[in-house]
């Protein structure tokens, strides 16, 4: 790997590390610490199961070229799920924002106010 690619990779990694904590405090991602830890462990442990799944799906849809694209898609999804799982494991103990509101409020089906 030449110096320019290494610098680009490091800048990209630094940017992701700077941006990801902003998503941890978004209300739609709030969960109890135990739920967040369990979700992180499951994602980190099973993320790479995407590789054979996506490879098989791609092979069914487009024979050999689909197999290759499915393999790359599986590797990308596996890496993403593993990284997100690791992030959730590392930040599960962090408090949520003080003024958090749920993403959806329950709808009243019968009777109205």
C-alpha positions, 0 to 999 in steps of 0.5 A: 500500500502506498503512502497516499492510500494509507493516508486516505484510509487513516483519514477515513477511519478518523472521520468515521470515529469522529462521526459515529458517537453522534449517532449513539445519542439519537433517540431512535437508537436508544436502548437499555444498556443490557439490550445494547450490549446483547445486540452488539455481541450478537452483531459482532459474533454473527456479522460474518454469516452474511458472506455465505448468505449473500454469496448464495443469493448472488449465485442464485440470481446471476450465476458466476458474476452474481456469485462474485458480487454477492461475495463482495456484498457479504464481506461488506455487510459482515464488516459493517455488522462486526464494526457496529457490534463492536461500537455497541459493545464499547458504548453500551454503558453510555447514558442516553440524552436527557431529552430523548423521545421515542421515535414512534408514539403508540396510536390509539385505534379505538376512541379518540381524543 
